[in-house]
Amino acid sequence: MYTSGVWNVTAGMEDAFEKEWQVSADRMSPDLPGVVFRLFRDSENGSRFVSLAGPWRNREQIDAMRASEQFQQMMSAMQPLLDSFEPSVYEPVIEIS
C-alpha cells in the first residue's frame, strides 16, 4: 500500500512548506522503517506539491500513523501554509519494471 497527498500551498509559503514537510518526515521516518517519504513539486504550478509514501505493511499501519501525535502535530503545523490538502491511500494493481 502507498499513500499520497496533494498539497496546494498558499502563494509565498512554498519554502516554509518544504521545510516543515522535511522536518515532519524526518521525525516520523525512524518509527516507520521501510517506508520511503517523497515530496514532489509541480514544475508548472509551484504552489502544488504531491507527497508519496510507502510501501506500508497494511492499512492498520497507515491508520496508526495518521492517529499518532506526530502526524497530528505535523498537520497542525502545515494548516496555516495550505489552501487545501487531499490525502489518498492506494493499493498496487500492476507493476512493470
Rosetta blueprint (number, residue, H / E / L):
1 M L
2 Y E
3 T E
4 S E
5 G E
6 V E
7 W E
8 N E
9 V E
10 T L
11 A L
12 G L
13 M L
14 E H
15 D H
16 A H
17 F H
18 E H
19 K H
20 E H
21 W H
22 Q H
23 V H
24 S H
25 A H
26 D H
27 R H
28 M H
29 S H
30 P H
31 D H
32 L L
33 P L
34 G L
35 V L
36 V E
37 F E
38 R E
39 L E
40 F E
41 R E
42 D L
43 S L
44 E L
45 N L
46 G L
47 S L
48 R E
49 F E
50 V E
51 S E
52 L E
53 A E
54 G E
55 P L
56 W L
57 R L
58 N L
59 R H
60 E H
61 Q H
62 I H
63 D H
64 A H
65 M H
66 R H
67 A H
68 S L
69 E H
70 Q H
71 F H
72 Q H
73 Q H
74 M H
75 M H
76 S H
77 A H
78 M H
79 Q H
80 P H
81 L H
82 L E
83 D E
84 S E
85 F E
86 E E
87 P E
88 S E
89 V E
90 Y E
91 E L
92 P L
93 V L
94 I L
95 E L
96 I L
97 S L
